[in-house]
Amino acid sequence: MWNIIPRDKVFYDLFERSARNVVHGAELLAAVTSDWSQLKKMTDQIKDAEHEGDQITHEALSRLARTFVTPLDREDIFALICGMDDIIDATDAAAKRLVLYQLTGPNEDLVKLVRTLVDATRSLADAVAGLRNIRRNAQTLQHDCIEVHRLENEGDVFHNQALTHLFAQESNPISVIKWKEIYEIVEGAIDYCEDVANTISGLVLKHA
């Protein structure tokens, strides 16, 4: 009976909008690390992306509450949309601290972490785009999710290296606190990418 009831496919549009927004936020953060003179401009744009993420999440959850038959299980829709919102929230939090802490510029450790975040969001967006036809795209979806997992591991390595360099080279305890928090937020954003990838991997197992 459930197969003959129309399912609301708008959720896929919302997933893809959210994924593109997440990539946009990460790329803006990378632009900051490439050109520190653009810090204020780019962080304002990241805040706009965070607001856009909130709007997409609200729209998706509102639709979820009033939709009888959904294309995916409700808990998976919730995990996907909220997980991507967590990524853009963390990206915005990192950008805010770059301004708040009045740092004079990026370092190579931050550049590496942010580059990994960008790569992870792009692979995640590729996976999200394949959700419209999970069975047909199952192999590609798993490949994209494995790549996100690899990048999360890479992020862990870069995070540990960043802390090692920080504790060895920085003598000012306030600077240590500032940089440590920023590294942890960016690394957390990469972790959120893996959380969403895990949800997608679960969907492949369920539907493919």
Backbone torsions as a table, in degrees:
resi	resn	phi	psi	omega
1	MET	NA	-38.5	-176.4
2	TRP	-64.5	-25.5	-177.3
3	ASN	-71.1	-20.1	-178.2
4	ILE	-97.3	-1.3	177.7
5	ILE	-93.2	125.9	-179.7
6	PRO	-58.0	137.6	177.9
7	ARG	-106.3	141.9	-176.8
8	ASP	-73.8	105.9	-177.4
9	LYS	-86.1	-1.8	179.8
10	VAL	-61.9	-23.9	179.7
11	PHE	-57.3	-36.4	179.4
12	TYR	-64.4	-38.2	175.6
13	ASP	-60.9	-42.2	-179.1
14	LEU	-68.5	-39.7	176.2
15	PHE	-58.3	-47.5	-176.0
16	GLU	-68.8	-37.9	174.8
17	ARG	-60.9	-44.4	-179.2
18	SER	-64.4	-42.3	-179.6
19	ALA	-64.0	-42.7	178.1
20	ARG	-63.8	-36.8	179.2
21	ASN	-67.0	-38.0	177.3
22	VAL	-63.0	-44.6	177.4
23	VAL	-61.4	-43.7	-179.8
24	HIS	-58.4	-44.9	179.4
25	GLY	-62.3	-43.7	-180.0
26	ALA	-65.2	-40.1	179.3
27	GLU	-66.1	-35.4	176.0
28	LEU	-65.1	-40.9	177.8
29	LEU	-64.0	-38.4	176.7
30	ALA	-64.6	-36.1	178.6
31	ALA	-63.5	-34.5	176.6
32	VAL	-62.4	-45.1	-177.9
33	THR	-69.5	-19.4	178.0
34	SER	-86.5	-30.0	-177.2
35	ASP	-145.4	92.1	-174.9
36	TRP	-63.4	-22.0	179.1
37	SER	-65.9	-17.3	-180.0
38	GLN	-94.2	11.5	-173.0
39	LEU	-52.9	-54.4	-176.5
40	LYS	-63.7	-45.3	-179.5
41	LYS	-60.5	-47.2	-176.5
42	MET	-70.6	-38.5	178.9
43	THR	-67.2	-32.7	173.9
44	ASP	-64.1	-39.5	179.1
45	GLN	-69.7	-34.5	175.6
46	ILE	-64.4	-39.7	176.4
47	LYS	-61.4	-40.4	176.7
48	ASP	-61.5	-40.4	178.3
49	ALA	-65.4	-37.8	177.5
50	GLU	-64.0	-40.2	176.5
51	HIS	-64.1	-40.8	177.1
52	GLU	-62.0	-40.1	176.9
53	GLY	-61.6	-40.8	177.7
54	ASP	-62.4	-40.7	179.8
55	GLN	-65.1	-42.9	178.6
56	ILE	-63.4	-44.2	179.4
57	THR	-61.7	-44.8	179.1
58	HIS	-61.3	-44.3	180.0
59	GLU	-62.6	-42.6	-179.0
60	ALA	-65.9	-43.6	-178.6
61	LEU	-70.1	-35.7	176.1
62	SER	-64.0	-43.2	178.7
63	ARG	-66.5	-37.8	178.8
64	LEU	-60.8	-39.0	-177.9
65	ALA	-67.6	-25.7	-175.7
66	ARG	-112.1	6.1	-179.7
67	THR	-99.6	129.3	-176.0
68	PHE	-78.4	-50.2	-179.5
69	VAL	-117.9	119.5	-176.5
70	THR	-105.2	154.0	-178.5
71	PRO	-70.0	-22.5	176.5
72	LEU	-131.8	165.2	177.2
73	ASP	-59.6	145.0	-175.3
74	ARG	-58.5	-41.3	-178.2
75	GLU	-65.9	-30.2	178.6
76	ASP	-74.2	-40.3	175.4
77	ILE	-60.0	-45.4	179.6
78	PHE	-60.8	-45.7	-178.2
79	ALA	-65.2	-40.1	-179.5
80	LEU	-64.5	-51.4	-173.1
81	ILE	-72.1	-38.9	179.4
82	CYS	-73.5	-33.0	177.5
83	GLY	-64.2	-41.6	178.6
84	MET	-70.2	-32.3	175.3
85	ASP	-64.7	-36.9	176.8
86	ASP	-61.1	-37.9	-179.0
87	ILE	-64.1	-48.9	-177.9
88	ILE	-69.4	-32.0	175.6
89	ASP	-62.5	-44.0	-179.5
90	ALA	-67.6	-38.2	177.1
91	THR	-60.7	-44.1	178.2
92	ASP	-65.1	-39.4	179.0
93	ALA	-62.1	-40.4	177.9
94	ALA	-64.5	-44.4	-179.8
95	ALA	-62.4	-41.2	179.4
96	LYS	-58.7	-41.0	-176.7
97	ARG	-72.8	-28.3	175.0
98	LEU	-61.2	-35.6	177.9
99	VAL	-80.1	-48.4	-174.8
100	LEU	-59.5	-39.5	-175.5
101	TYR	-86.4	-0.3	174.9
102	GLN	52.2	48.0	177.9
103	LEU	-73.6	149.0	-174.5
104	THR	-87.9	-11.0	179.2
105	GLY	167.6	170.0	-179.0
106	PRO	-79.9	170.4	169.4
107	ASN	-127.4	172.5	-174.1
108	GLU	-64.3	-32.0	179.5
109	ASP	-65.9	-42.2	177.7
110	LEU	-65.8	-41.5	178.9
111	VAL	-57.3	-44.6	-179.7
112	LYS	-64.1	-44.3	-179.4
113	LEU	-63.7	-44.4	-178.1
114	VAL	-68.0	-38.1	177.3
115	ARG	-61.2	-40.0	177.4
116	THR	-65.5	-38.7	176.6
117	LEU	-61.0	-44.8	179.0
118	VAL	-59.5	-47.3	-179.5
119	ASP	-61.9	-40.0	-179.8
120	ALA	-65.5	-41.8	179.9
121	THR	-67.7	-35.1	178.5
122	ARG	-67.0	-43.6	177.2
123	SER	-64.6	-38.2	178.2
124	LEU	-64.4	-42.6	179.0
125	ALA	-62.2	-37.9	175.8
126	ASP	-60.8	-42.7	179.4
127	ALA	-64.8	-44.1	-179.3
128	VAL	-60.3	-38.5	-179.8
129	ALA	-64.5	-23.1	179.8
130	GLY	-86.7	-1.7	-176.0
131	LEU	-71.0	-19.6	-178.2
132	ARG	-62.0	-28.9	177.1
133	ASN	-138.2	81.1	-173.1
134	ILE	-62.4	-41.3	-176.9
135	ARG	-64.3	-46.8	-178.7
136	ARG	-66.8	-34.9	-174.0
137	ASN	-100.3	13.4	-171.9
138	ALA	-55.0	-46.5	-177.0
139	GLN	-65.5	-43.5	179.0
140	THR	-65.7	-40.1	178.4
141	LEU	-59.6	-46.0	179.9
142	GLN	-64.6	-37.9	177.6
143	HIS	-61.5	-45.4	179.7
144	ASP	-62.8	-40.6	-179.5
145	CYS	-67.6	-38.7	176.7
146	ILE	-62.3	-38.0	178.1
147	GLU	-64.8	-39.4	176.3
148	VAL	-62.1	-42.2	177.9
149	HIS	-61.4	-42.0	178.8
150	ARG	-62.0	-41.8	-179.9
151	LEU	-68.8	-32.8	175.9
152	GLU	-64.7	-40.4	176.0
153	ASN	-64.0	-41.0	176.4
154	GLU	-60.9	-41.3	178.0
155	GLY	-61.7	-38.1	177.0
156	ASP	-62.1	-42.3	179.7
157	VAL	-63.3	-47.3	-179.2
158	PHE	-65.0	-36.1	178.3
159	HIS	-63.9	-45.4	179.1
160	ASN	-64.1	-40.2	177.3
161	GLN	-63.0	-41.0	-179.5
162	ALA	-61.6	-42.6	179.6
163	LEU	-67.3	-39.7	178.1
164	THR	-59.7	-47.7	179.3
165	HIS	-63.5	-40.7	-177.7
166	LEU	-62.1	-49.4	-176.9
167	PHE	-69.7	-27.0	-178.8
168	ALA	-83.1	-30.3	-169.6
169	GLN	-109.2	-22.0	-174.6
170	GLU	-102.4	122.7	-178.8
171	SER	-98.2	-16.3	-179.8
172	ASN	-83.8	114.4	-175.7
173	PRO	-62.9	-30.7	178.3
174	ILE	-67.1	-41.3	177.0
175	SER	-64.1	-38.4	177.5
176	VAL	-59.4	-45.8	-179.8
177	ILE	-61.3	-45.2	-178.4
178	LYS	-61.0	-52.9	-175.7
179	TRP	-68.1	-38.9	179.4
180	LYS	-58.8	-43.2	-179.4
181	GLU	-65.3	-42.0	-180.0
182	ILE	-63.7	-45.8	178.1
183	TYR	-57.4	-43.6	-176.7
184	GLU	-67.1	-35.8	179.4
185	ILE	-67.7	-44.7	179.5
186	VAL	-64.7	-42.9	177.7
187	GLU	-62.7	-35.0	176.7
188	GLY	-65.4	-36.9	177.3
189	ALA	-62.8	-38.8	177.2
190	ILE	-65.9	-39.4	176.7
191	ASP	-59.9	-40.0	178.5
192	TYR	-63.0	-35.0	175.4
193	CYS	-59.7	-42.9	178.9
194	GLU	-65.0	-37.5	178.2
195	ASP	-59.0	-43.6	179.2
196	VAL	-67.8	-39.8	177.4
197	ALA	-61.3	-36.9	176.9
198	ASN	-63.6	-39.2	177.2
199	THR	-62.9	-42.4	179.8
200	ILE	-65.8	-40.9	176.8
201	SER	-59.9	-39.8	176.8
202	GLY	-63.4	-38.1	178.2
203	LEU	-64.7	-38.3	177.3
204	VAL	-61.9	-42.8	179.4
205	LEU	-64.8	-36.5	179.9
206	LYS	-70.8	-41.4	-167.0
207	HIS	-109.0	-17.2	-174.7
208	ALA	-106.2	NA	NA
